[in-house]
Amino acid sequence: MPLAYTGGLVVAQGFIRSLYVHMGFHPAWKYEEVHELVFESGHLISESDLSSRMVDVRKKAEGDTMQINGTPSKKEIEVWIAECFRRDYKR
């Protein structure tokens, strides 16, 4: 079915179970295979395999933690929750 969509989609498969957190939407870096599809007026104009970039993001995320000097601030918790529920992405 034709759809006059302009924009991007990130599609992924192979969820990495060890990265499961029972909250929000799972970001692309939690999947083994990730592709970005860019459409213009319903026509696919580009496709990018982002899987290797997600490996780098996972490595960076391994060092990240919500705890900064003990207990996170209310603002840090709010930012973390907002990130868990975002559905957009930046190219």
C-alpha positions as CSV (number, residue, x, y, z in Angstrom):
1,M,0.0,0.0,0.0
2,P,1.6,3.3,-1.0
3,L,2.2,5.8,1.8
4,A,3.4,9.3,1.1
5,Y,5.8,9.3,4.0
6,T,8.9,11.5,4.3
7,G,11.3,10.8,7.1
8,G,13.4,8.1,8.6
9,L,12.7,4.8,10.3
10,V,15.1,2.8,12.4
11,V,14.4,-1.0,12.3
12,A,16.1,-3.6,14.4
13,Q,16.1,-7.2,15.2
14,G,18.0,-9.5,17.6
15,F,17.2,-8.0,20.9
16,I,20.1,-8.5,23.4
17,R,18.3,-10.0,26.4
18,S,21.1,-9.2,28.9
19,L,20.3,-5.4,28.2
20,Y,16.6,-5.8,29.2
21,V,15.2,-3.2,31.6
22,H,11.5,-3.3,32.5
23,M,10.8,0.3,31.5
24,G,10.2,2.4,28.5
25,F,11.1,1.6,24.9
26,H,14.2,-0.3,24.0
27,P,16.7,1.9,22.1
28,A,18.3,0.7,18.9
29,W,21.7,0.0,20.6
30,K,20.0,-2.9,22.5
31,Y,19.7,-4.8,19.2
32,E,22.3,-6.8,17.3
33,E,21.1,-5.7,13.8
34,V,20.0,-2.1,13.2
35,H,19.1,-0.3,9.9
36,E,18.0,3.2,9.1
37,L,15.6,3.6,6.2
38,V,15.0,7.1,4.8
39,F,12.0,7.8,2.7
40,E,10.9,10.8,0.6
41,S,7.3,10.9,-0.5
42,G,7.0,7.2,0.1
43,H,10.1,6.2,-1.9
44,L,13.1,4.7,-0.2
45,I,16.1,7.0,-0.9
46,S,18.7,5.5,1.4
47,E,19.4,2.6,3.7
48,S,22.2,2.4,6.2
49,D,23.4,-0.5,8.3
50,L,24.1,1.0,11.8
51,S,24.9,-2.3,13.5
52,S,28.6,-1.7,13.9
53,R,27.8,1.8,15.3
54,M,25.5,0.2,17.9
55,V,28.4,-1.9,19.1
56,D,30.3,1.3,19.9
57,V,27.2,2.8,21.6
58,R,26.9,-0.4,23.7
59,K,30.5,-0.1,24.8
60,K,30.0,3.5,25.8
61,A,26.8,2.5,27.7
62,E,28.6,-0.1,29.7
63,G,30.4,2.7,31.6
64,D,27.4,4.8,32.0
65,T,25.4,4.5,35.3
66,M,22.5,6.4,36.7
67,Q,24.3,6.8,40.0
68,I,26.6,9.8,40.1
69,N,28.3,10.3,43.5
70,G,25.8,8.0,45.2
71,T,22.2,9.0,44.7
72,P,21.0,10.7,41.5
73,S,19.3,14.0,41.7
74,K,15.6,14.5,40.9
75,K,16.6,16.2,37.6
76,E,18.9,13.3,36.7
77,I,16.1,10.8,37.3
78,E,13.7,12.9,35.2
79,V,16.2,13.0,32.3
80,W,16.8,9.3,32.5
81,I,13.0,8.5,32.5
82,A,12.5,10.9,29.5
83,E,15.2,9.1,27.6
84,C,13.6,5.7,28.3
85,F,10.3,6.8,26.7
86,R,11.5,8.8,23.7
87,R,10.6,7.5,20.3
88,D,12.5,9.9,18.1
89,Y,16.1,9.8,16.9
90,K,18.6,12.2,15.5
91,R,20.5,11.5,12.3
